[in-house]
Amino acid sequence: MDAVQVRQVVRDQIREAVRALRVRRPDDEAVHAARKALKRARSGLRLLRPSIGDAAYRRENARLRDAGRRLSGVRDHRALGDLLAALLEAESHAGRRSLLGALRAQLQADLRRDWRALLEDGGLSSVERALTGSARRMAEWPAPRHTASVAAAVERLHRKGRKALKRSRLEPSDENLHEARKQAKHLAQALEIVGGGKPPRRAVKAMKRARQVGDLLGDDHDLALLAERLAQLPGPPKARRKLLESLDARRADLQEKALKRARPVFRKKSRPALRRAAG
């Protein structure tokens, strides 16, 4: 797939996000679909970076990023609420259940606040306008100058992901793990895009593994957000400590699995094969 085709994919994903938000009254699923489309659009935009230049890339990436952030509160609070519901179902200790119930009430209130901001304060309309403008500007970009630019962009994504995973192994901070998750997701989505939804056989395994790494670290990120909220919640210290220890154990397991599955994908010697698959 060349850069002109990738640009069309990016525009299609932006329009898909707008369609998801233009239902009569968007729900959580509509917001989730819009955010997924925007993430794919941003991954595609990274494939265009060598051909459109850094300035154009940064401008449009910032616009898509900011649009996604306007929707992120609804997604995050809904996802954390679902996670909390599962924890409550499995928890039998009265003190810990009380803490989880209090946090669930907070999250439900935050979700209602986020929806008000989108539906009543013009937030949704501003997101739609920003996305429509991005799609229109992309249509006016000149034809790409470099035929090999998409393959070079895949190689760059692999290199950035490899560095992010290395930092995560050396220092598994929330920030480093979140960056590793984003880079793994971008590589998986980029490989799917350049393959037209069906990547070459040599890239399929890498795409699946990168997606698994992103999903595992995504679950870890949600647990980190939940632990941060739980740590600030007033209540019995012992019950809170036990809950945090349980979350830490689950996070450690997710991180171990993610970093193990990332090794075959982000080895340095894997990069040329992915470049050829994209070329």
Sequence and secondary structure as in RCSB ss.txt:
>XXXX:A:sequence
MDAVQVRQVVRDQIREAVRALRVRRPDDEAVHAARKALKRARSGLRLLRPSIGDAAYRRENARLRDAGRRLSGVR
DHRALGDLLAALLEAESHAGRRSLLGALRAQLQADLRRDWRALLEDGGLSSVERALTGSARRMAEWPAPRHTASV
AAAVERLHRKGRKALKRSRLEPSDENLHEARKQAKHLAQALEIVGGGKPPRRAVKAMKRARQVGDLLGDDHDLAL
LAERLAQLPGPPKARRKLLESLDARRADLQEKALKRARPVFRKKSRPALRRAAG
>XXXX:A:secstr
  HHHHHHHHHHHHHHHHHHHTSSS  HHHHHHHHHHHHHHHHHHHHHHHHH HHHHHHHHHHHHHHHHHHHHHH
HHHHHHHHHHHHHHH   HHHHHHHHHHHHHHHHHHHHHHHHHHTSSHHHHHHHHHHHHHHHHHTS   S TTHH
HHHHHHHHHHHHHHHHHHHH   HHHHHHHHHHHHHHHHHHHHHTTTS  HHHHHHHHHHHHHHHHHHHHHHHHH
HHHHHHTS S HHHHHHHHHHHHHHHHHHHHHHHHHHHHHS GGGHHHHHHHH 
